[in-house]
């Protein structure tokens, strides 16, 4: 019997026996969501492309977050190096 709340089949059907959340919870929010959408692609419905586009959206968002973070860090380092 399936448990759609605690262990939905589209996240527990991996032949490895690993549940998606066991991997995703060790990542940032954006990367965890990207993994979630890639993991379930094609398992929760027929629109595989939609799940993959959602995963790409979260990956792009993570890239933007990292660029902003590193840009701000670089500015702080440059500020510290100038008297």
Residue pairs with C-beta under 8 A, 6 or more apart in sequence:
2 8
2 9
7 19
8 44
9 43
10 39
10 40
10 43
10 44
11 19
11 20
11 21
11 36
11 39
11 40
12 19
12 20
13 43
14 20
14 39
20 35
20 36
20 39
20 40
23 35
23 39
24 31
24 32
24 33
24 35
24 36
24 39
25 32
26 32
27 35
28 62
28 65
30 58
30 59
30 61
30 62
30 65
31 58
31 59
31 62
33 54
33 55
33 58
34 55
34 56
34 58
34 59
34 62
35 55
36 55
37 51
37 52
37 54
37 55
37 58
38 51
38 52
38 55
40 51
41 48
41 51
41 52
41 55
42 48
42 51
44 51
